[in-house]
Amino acid sequence: MVIYAYPARSNINANPFNAILSDALERAGYTVIEPNHTQGVLGRAEIILVNWPEAATQQKWPIAIRRSLFQLLVLTIQRLRGAKIVWIAHNSTSHDSVRPKTERFYMRLLVRLLAGVVFLTEGSRAAALEQHPGLRKLPYAIMRHPVYGDHYPQSPSKKNARQALSLPIDRKIVGMVGDLKSYKGVDDFLVAFSDITDNGLDGLLAGKAHEPELAASIRRCAVQAANQGRSLAHTDRRASDEELVTALAALDLLVLPYKGGENSGIAILAAERGTPILASAIPGIVELGDVLGSAAVQSYTEDLSGADLLAAVCNASPPTAEALEKFRQDHSAAAAAAALKGLFERI
């Protein structure tokens, strides 16, 4: 069976998710192709796997119109040829949509072409159905986000990680890792971190601040922390894979104060590497906590306060070996491929 995947492996450096899934599907006996424009129009596949289709609407207008219309054209042609189109719903909407009304209209058109849908968590299905009622009638599968495994470098020890980042060995450190954007709640972290008067807690922000106002807020918070005898370190560049795992290893607590969305790739990476997490109670985080335990994955529903942050880092501990093994089995690439296979056989 031939699968056209959008994408399959072209984004491996930015996000290995699709390459991991494509490799697992090929081990399960499928042929996975990321078609070029000509193949998309003239080729033939039994299954079309679509990831982040709404991204086509988020470009500058001329590009957005061209990409959106071409994507709909290709999917329509493939559907007429008998292909079953499946959407992997990473989140119900874009994280930071620049034109939400256009996105909603476009997704209504796309949902009409679908034969099935894949959710990464049980809880994310409810959010997707609310945004896209047309999904209710479709067959679906719950496919856990696969772990990243050796697609990222081996994690250093906490001591070595902190030495590499010039961080103190004997202090508690909380922080965020990855691209720093408003939808990730960076401002909420800064407010909570600034509220803490305990001079034994430091912070680390490992990632590029993409908005000038956000970068300015980080600088102000770092100055305030220094005046209190604390530190807020910021590596203001897009973290390499090695820098990502090093930063995660250095933390006593990864903080993810998401303002929206249902799932988190960095939470999956942190979980498999044993870094404790504090995050807003989005479905993916709640379900991680159910598997890894309340000390390994803590969540909150109200505004994040300094007291919450301090209590969380004091209560945090890595998952047990048994819990981590169950998580890795549930989130294995083979389990993801099996979930997709089950859906393919029903559509």
N, C-alpha and C positions, 0 to 999 in steps of 0.2 A: 504494500500500500504506500502510495506517494503522498507526502505531506508537504504543502507549501507553508513555510513559517515566516511570518513577518514580525520581528526578525528571527533568524536562526543563530547566526554566529557573528554577524558584522559588528555587533555592539559589545563584543566580549571584553574589551579593555575597560569600557565604562560600566558594564554590568554583566557578569558571567551567567546570570540566571538562564538566559535563552540558550546559550551554548551547553550548559549543564543538562537542560531539558532535552535539547536536540540529540546530544550524545546518548542519553538514556533511552530515548525513543528508538534510535538506531540499534542499540543493543537489544531492544525488544522486537526488532525485526522490521521496523518501518524505514522508509527512505525519506530523509528530511532535506528539503531544498529551500534555500532562500532565493526566490526567483528574481531575475532582473525584470525590467519593464516589459520586454518582449515576451519572456516566458510567462509573465503574469497574464498577458492578454492572449497569447497563442498556445500556451502550454495547457496541460491537464493534470489535475491532482484530485485525489479522493477526499482529502481533508485540507482545509485552509485554517491555520492557527493564527489568530490576530492578537497582537499585544499592543496596548496603548494606541488604539485607533484615533482617539480624541486628540492626540498630539498634532495631527494634520491640521487642526483648526487653530493652532496656537502660534502660527508663524505670521510674518507680515502679510497683509491682505493678499497681494498677488500670488505669493507662494502658498498661502493657506487655501485659496480658491483652487489653484491648480492641483495641489496634493489631495485635497479632500475629494474633488470630483474624480480624479484619476483612481483613488482608492475605491470609491464607490463603483466606478466603471469596472475595475478588475474583479471585484467581489461579485458584481452582478453577472459578468461574463462567466466566471467560474461556477456560480450557482446554476446558471442555465445549462452548463455542461455536466451538472450532476454532483459537483463538489459540495461537501457539507462544511459550512463555515462555523467556526468555534471561536468565541472570544474568551481569552484569559483575562478576567476582570481583576487586575491588580488593585485598583481602587474604583469606587463608584463614579468619581469625577476627577478631573485634573487637580493636582495639588494647589496650583496657583494660576488658575485659568485667567487669561487676559480678555476673553470674550465668552463668558459662561452661557449666554443665550444662544449664541451660534453653536457652541459645543452641544447644548441640550438638543437643539434641532437636528444637528448632524447625527448625534447618537440615536435619535428616534428613527432616522432613515436606516442606519446601520443595523440596529436591532432587528428590523424587519427581514434582514437577509440571513439571520443566524439560524443554525440548526441546533446549537447547544451553547452552553456557557460554563466556564470553569471559575470557581471561587477558591481563594487561597485559605479561607477560614469559614467556619459555620456562621460566625457573627457578621461577616462582611456580606453575606447573601442578603440579609434584611436591608442593609443600606443600599445595595445595588437595586433591589426590587423597588424600593421607594423612589429612587432616581429614575429607574427605567422599568415601568410597569409591564412593558412588553416581554420582559424576561420571564414572567411568571409561568407562561405556558411552555417554556422550553425545558428539555432535559438538561440536567446539570450534574457536575461532579465537584466534590471538595478535594482539591489537590493541595497538599501542604507545600509551602515554599521550600524547595530543596536546599539542603545545607550546601555551603560553598566548597568545603573540603580543601583539596590542594590547589584550587584556583587562586587562593591567597597564600602568601608565604607563611611559614611556621611562626607561631607567636613566640616572642622572647619571654623570659621571666620578667616579673614586675620590676625587680631590681635593675636588670639590664635595660628594660624599656625606659625607666626613669633616668638612668644614666645617659641613654641616647638622646633624650629630650631635655637634658639638663634640669630635671625636676628633683625635688628633695625626696629622699628615700623614706623618711620616717613621718610623713604627714599624710593625712587623708586628702585625696584628690577626686573631685567630681568634674564632669564635663560632657561635652558633645563632640562627636566625631563625624566627619563628612562635610559636604557642602553646607554652608550656613545660610539659610534662607528664612524669610519671615514665617512661612507656613509651618516650619519646624519648631516654632515657639522659642527662638533664641532670646527674644526680649523677655519672655517669661522666666527663662533660666537666669538672665542677668538680674532681673528684679529680685528673685529669690536668693541668688548668691549675694547680692548687695545687702539684703536684710540680715544676713548672718553676722554676728559680732564675735563668734568664736574664732580666734586667730590661728587655730590649728587646722582649718579647712582651706585648701587651695583649689584652684580651678584650671581646667585645660580646655581650650577650644582648638581642635585640630581640623581646620578646613577653611576654604576661601569664603569670606563674607562678600556676597554678591551684590549687596545694596549699600551705597555710601552711608545712608543713615544708620544701618546696622553696624557697619564698621566703626562709625563714630561712637555708637553706644558701647561697643566692646572696649574701645580705648578709654572712655570715661569710667567704665566699671573697673578696668585694670588699674587706673590711677587711684580710684577710691580704695581698692583692695590693698594696694601698696601702702597707702596712708594708714591702714589698719594693721600693718604687719603681715599681710597675706599676699598671695600672688594669683593673678589670672593670666596664664600664658596663652598666647594665640599665635599659631602658625598660619599666617594669612596667605595660603595658597592651596590649590587643589591637591589633596593628599594622594600620594602614590599608594599602591597596594601595601607596600612594606610600612609606610607611615601610618596607614589605617590600623593594621594589626598591632603595631608598636604602641600607638595611642590607646587602643582598647586595653592592651596589657598593662599600661601604666595607671589606668583608672581604678579607683575603688568602687565607682558607680558611674555608669553611663546614663545620662539624663536625656529623655526624648519627650519634650513637652508639645507634642504635635497639636496643631490647631484643627486638623481635619485628616481625612483619609482613614483607611481601615487596616492597612498592613505596613510592615517596615522591613526592608531588606537589611539595614544595618543592625536591627534587633536580632535577626536570624544569625548574622555573623557574630555579634557579641555573645549570643546565647551559646553557640557551638564552641566558642573560645573560652567560655566560663566567666565572662565579665558580668557582674550583677547590673540590673537595669531598674531605673525608675522612669515611668512613662505615663502619659495621659492614657486613660482607659479605652483606647481604641480596640476593636475586636481582636486583632492579631496579638496585642499585648496581653489581653485578658486570657486568651487561650494559651499563650506561652507560660503564663503564671500557673495555669492549671496543671501543666505538665512538669515544669521545672521547680515549682514551689514558690511560696510567697516571699521568701528571703532572697531568692535569686531574681525574681521579676516582681517588682512592686508597681502598683498603679494607683492613680488618684483621679477623682472626678471634679473636684473644686479647683479654684485657682491655686497654683503652686506657691507656697510660702517658704520663707527661709527656715522656719521651724520644721516644715515637711521635709525639706531637703536635708537638713541636719539629722533628723530622725531616720530618714531612709538610709543614709550612708552608715549610720551607726548600726542599723538592723541588717544591712546587706551582707550576704554571703554567697559564694558560688554554689551552683547546683550540685547535688550529690552525684556520684558516679552512676548510680542506677537511673536517676532521673535524666541525666545527660545522655545515657545510652538509649533510653526509650525515645527521647527527643530526636536523636540522630536516626533511629530506625523509622520513626513516623515521618521524618522530613528527608528521607533518603531520596536520591534521584530515581532509584528503582521503584519506590513507592509512588512517586509522582507519575512516572510512566505508566504504572499499573492503573492509577486513577484515570488517566487519559484514555487508556485502552478500553476500560470499562465504559466510558462515555461514548467512544467511537463505535462500540458495538451496539449501542442503543439508539443511535441517530440514523 
